[in-house]
Amino acid sequence: MKKHAGLAALLTCAMGLPMMIFYALGVLGPQLIADLGIDREHLGWLTTSAFGLAALLSPWAGARVARIGSRNGLLALFLLVALSFSLMAVLPGFVGVVIALSFCGVAQALANPATNQAIAQTADAPKAALVGLKQAGVQLSALIAGLALPVLSAGLGWRLALACWVPLALLLAFWVPVRVAAPAAGVRPPLRVASANGWLLRLMAIQACAGLCLSSFITFFGVYASSLGVSPSRIGLMVSCFGLMGIASRLLLTPLGARLKDETALLGGLFLFALGTLLVMQQASGSNHLPLWLGVTGMGLSLVASNAVAMSMLLRDARFGGAASSAGLLSLGFFGGIALGPPLFGVLLRQPGGFAAAWTLLLFALCVGAILCRNLYRARRTEEARPHAGTA
């Protein structure tokens, strides 16, 4: 693993930086609502503006990365993040923030295809370990966002707090050619979107459920905790706890899943654990914040790892499709869920039940995800039981 430490660090940053804005919305949500003059329900549309575009572009992003190579894909990713965070500092109003976030959405679409292809094309790479490490970058951004953004925003304001990450993105862009080989010469594959087979479609639906739950949870967690009297600094610590638990779960569960004959059972268990976590978290009150800590801990230990486990499944089993194309399609499902979740959550938040009504959306999605995991598990077992089993 030491041989690939530099690549692992670069890919971890490639996964983490585009997602920084996702956790920034959770940490800085109350400040954004006050500064932009928007209702709390509109906060979800900021998430959608980035991840909706990421979802739409993901199938083509996989095909584009397969054509231009992982080096160029990663270079474009870091430059787009730098542009997005720079525009966040200067463009005024709600619409300006939406425009700035759209560039981050393009970077998010490139992240999984570019990093997966870089791993797949690296000789002697411990694939499961590298996938777990680079997917942990997403949660590393949550940890850093929770610790750094409250402090930076208190001194600089939320706009400059986000602009502080621009130099890092530019530095990483210069580092890409050092760590990632140039694409091999030869005929480039045509720019076309691959179709998903039955297994991949099921996995996409599972990840859509995971994305819906995670985006709604993170986007509105800060507002929910604030309504119960939690201070901004304490909210930041809670989001950091979520990130820390997510890092641990991805690093531990991805290699564990790789040792299993079929990771689908592990995925189903993660959904059920998250379901129990949400039920516990709803017991929080103004005088009892412990369920909030249990909520961020449980979600970090469970559902966060689902995307890393799913990505590892793509690299382990070629029947899901090619490394870049299948990652792009899987990202379509995941980002589609992320984009859809917060607006739906916001609609339910307007109902008389408020947060109690809105949390039911997540409980329903988790139940659906667990059922889909069981369906995929049975489909894979049936396929493998057939003599001369081919594609799904």
N, C-alpha and C positions, 0 to 999 in steps of 0.2 A: 504493500500500500504506500510505503514511503516514496517509491518511484513515481507515483501518480499524485503526490500531495499537492503540487502546484496546480494541476488540472482540477483536482477536487475543490481547492479553494476558489478557483475562478468560476467553476460551475455553480458552486454554492452561492456566490455573489450574483451570478446571472439569474438564479431563481429568486433570490431575496430582494434585490433592489426594485424590480418592477412591482413587487407586492408590498413595498413599504407604504405606498399610498393607501392600500387597503386597511392596514392597521392604523395608519395615521387618522383615518376617518373615525375609527373607534376611540382612539385616544383623544383626538382634538374635536370630536363631534360637537360638544356643547359650545366651544369657541367658534366653530364654523357657523353654527346656527345663529349665534348672536351677531357675528361680524357680517355675514351675508344677508341677514334679515329674512331667513327662511323658516318654515315650520319644521318640526322634528321629522315629520313624515317625508319631507323632501330630501332629507339626508341620504335616503336610499337611492335616489336618482343619481347621485354622484358616483356611487359604486357601479350602477348600471351603465353610466356613460363610458366607463373604462372597460368593464368586463363584457358588456354587450358587444362592443366592437371587437374585443378579443375573441369572443365566441364566434362571431361572423367570419373573422379572418383565420381562425385556427386551422380549418381544413386546407386552405390555400397556403398557410404558413408552413405546414408540414411539407407540402409539395415544393414550395419555394426553397426551403432549407435543403431538401434533397437535391435541388438543382444547383444552388449557389455554394453549398458546403456549410459545415457548422462554423468555420472560422468567420465567414462573412455574416452569417446569421447572428453570431454573438457580438460582433463588432456593431452591427446595426442596432442590436438590443441596447447596448450601453449608451450609444449616442442618442437614441430615442428617449431613454430615461433622463439623460442630462437635459435634453430639450424640454421634456415635460415639466421637470421640477423647476427649470429656469422660467418657463412661462407661468407657472403657478405663482411665482413671486411678483410678476408684473401685470398680468391680465386682471382687470377689475371685475367684480361682481360674480354672481352665480354662473352666468354663461361663460365668463372667462375661465373659471375653474373647470367647467365641463370641457371646454376646448383643450385646455392643458392636459386634462386626464385622458383625452382620446389618444394622445401620443404614447402614454403609458400603456394603454390598451393594446396598441400595436406591438409594443415590446413584450407584453405578457403573452401574446399569441405566438411569438417566436421562441419563448423561453423553453418549453418542454421539447419541441422538435429539435432545436439546436443543441441542447444539452444531451438529449438521448442519443442523437446521432454522433456527437463527440465521444460518448462512452462506447457506443457500438463499434466505432471505427478505431478505437484505441487497443492495440495489441496487448494481450495478457492483462487486461483490466479486470479487477474484481467487480463485476458489473453490479451485483446486488448491493455491495457496500458503497460503491460510488453513487448509485441511485439514492440510497438512503441518506448519504451525506449531502448531495446536492438538493434533494427535496427538503432536507432539514434547514436549508437556507431560507425557505419561506417562513419558518417559525423563528429562525434567528432574527429576521427582520421584525417580527412581532416583539421579541425580547428587547431589541435595541430601540424600537419605536416607543415601547412602554417606559423604558428608562430614560431615553434622551429627549424625546419630543416635549414632555411636560416642562423640563428644565429649559430647553432652547426656546420654546414658545413663550415662556414666562419672561425671558429676557429680550427676545428678538421679535416676538409675534409669530403666528403660525406660518405666515408666508415665508419669511426668512429662515425659519426652522426647517422647512422642507428644502429650501435652496441650499442649505449646508451640505446636502448630499451630492450636489452637482460635481464638485471636484473629484470625488471618489469614482463616480460613474465615468468621467473622462479618463482618469488614471487606469481604470480597468479596461477601457477601450484600447488604450495603448498596449496593455499587457496581453491582449488576445493573440496577436501574431506570435508572441513568444511561446505560448503554451499550447496552441492549437495548430496543427499542420494545415497547410494550404490544400484545397481540394485537388484530388488527383486529376491529371490531364486525361482527356478522353471525351467521349460523347456524353453530353449532359442528358439526364432523363427528362422526358417531356413534362411541361408544367400542367399537370392534370391532377384532379382530386381523386384519390382512391376511394372506393366504396367500402363500407363497413360490412363485415360478415356477421352472422348471428351472435357469435360470442362477443365481438367488439361492441355491437349495438347494446347488448345487455350491460356490458361494463360501462358504456357511455351513460346509460340511464342510471346506473348505480352512482356514478360520479356526479351526475346532475343533482341527485338527491343530496349528496354530500356537499356540493357547492352551494346549493340553496340554503342549507342549514348553517354552514360556516359563515357565509356572507351576511345573512340576517343576524346571526349571533354577534359577530364582531362589529358590524355597522351600528347596531343599536344597543350594544352592551353598555357603552359609556353613558348613553342617555338614560338607560334603565337604572344603572347604578347611581347616577346623579339624582334621579327622582327618589331614591331611597336614602339620600343624604351622604353619599360617598364623595369625598373630595377629589379634585382632578389628579393630585399626586397619587392618591390611593388607587384611582382608576388605572393610572399608568402602571402601577405595580401589579395590578391584577392582570392587565394585558401582557405584561412581561412574564408573569407566572404561566399564562396560557402559552406564550412562546417557548418558555423553558421546557414545559411538559411536552409540547409538540416536538421539540428537538429530540428529547429523550425517546419519545414513542417512535419517531421515524428512524432513529439510529438503531433502536432495539428490535422493532417489529418488522422492518424491511428484511434484514438478514434472517430473522426467524421465519418469516413467510417463505423465503427462498429455500428453507430446509423442508418445508411441508410439501407433500405431493400436490396439493391444491390450496392456493392461498385464499380461495373464495370463502371458505369456512371462517377464516380469520377476519375477512371483511365483514361478514355478517355479524360476528361477535362484536366488532367495533361499533356497528350501528346500534346494536342492542345496549351496549354500555353507554353510548351517548344518550340514548332514550332515557335510561335511568338517571343519568346526570341532569338532564333538563328538568325532570320531575322533582329532583331534590332542589335545584336552584330556585324553583318557583316558590319555595318556602321562605325566601328571604324577605325581610321587612326592614323598616327604618331603624329598628333596634337590634336586628340580628343580620349581620352581613356575612356570617360564616357560609351560608349556602352559596353566596356569590363566589367566594374563594373555591368552594367545592365544584362549582359550575365551570370556572375557567380551568381548573385542574383536570376535571373529568373530560371535558371537551378536548383539551390539549392531549391527553393520554389516549384518546380513542379516535374520534372522527378525523382528526388532523392527519393521522398516519394513513388513512385510507387512500389518499392520492399517491403516496409513495409506494404502497403495496400494489396498487393498480398499475403504476408505471413499471414496476419490477416485473409484473406478470407479462407485460408486452415484450420485454427483453428476453424473458425466459422461454416463451412459447411463440414460435414464429407463426403459428396458426392464427394469431390475432392480426397479423399484417407486418409490414416493414416498420423499422424502428422510428423513422421520422413521420411517415404518413399515419401510422396508427396512433402515435403520440399527438399529432395534430387533431385527429378525430376525437380522441379521448378528451383532449383539452376543450373541444367544442362542447361536449357534454358538461364538463366541469365548469367552464366559464359561463355556459348558458345558464346553469343552475345559480351561479354566483350573481349573474345579471338579473335573473328573474326574482330571486328571493327578497331583496330589500324592498322593491316596490309593492310586492304582495304583502309583506310584513307591514308596510306603511298603511296599506288599505285596511288591514285588520286592526291596526293600532288606532284608527279613527273610530272604531266601533265602541259601544258603551263599555265593553269589558277591558279596553285598553291593552296593556301588555298581556294580561291573562288570555285574551282572545288571540293575540298575535302569536304567542308561543305555541298554540295548537297547530299552526302551520308547520312548525318544525317537528313536532311530535308525529304528525301525519307523514311527513316526508321521510322521517327515520324509519317508520314502520314499512313504508313502501320500499325503501332501500334494502331493508333486511329481507323482505320477501323476494326481491330481485336477486339478492345474493344466493338465496336458496335455489332459485330457478336456474341461475348460471351454474351453480355447483352440480345440480342434477343433470344439466345438459352436458357438462364436461365429462361427468362419470359415464353417461350413456354413450357419448362419442368414443371414449377410450375403451369401452367394453366391446365395441364393434370390431370385427376382424378387418384389417386393412383400413383402419379409420383414416380419413383424409382431412379435408378442411372443415371448419365448423359450418 
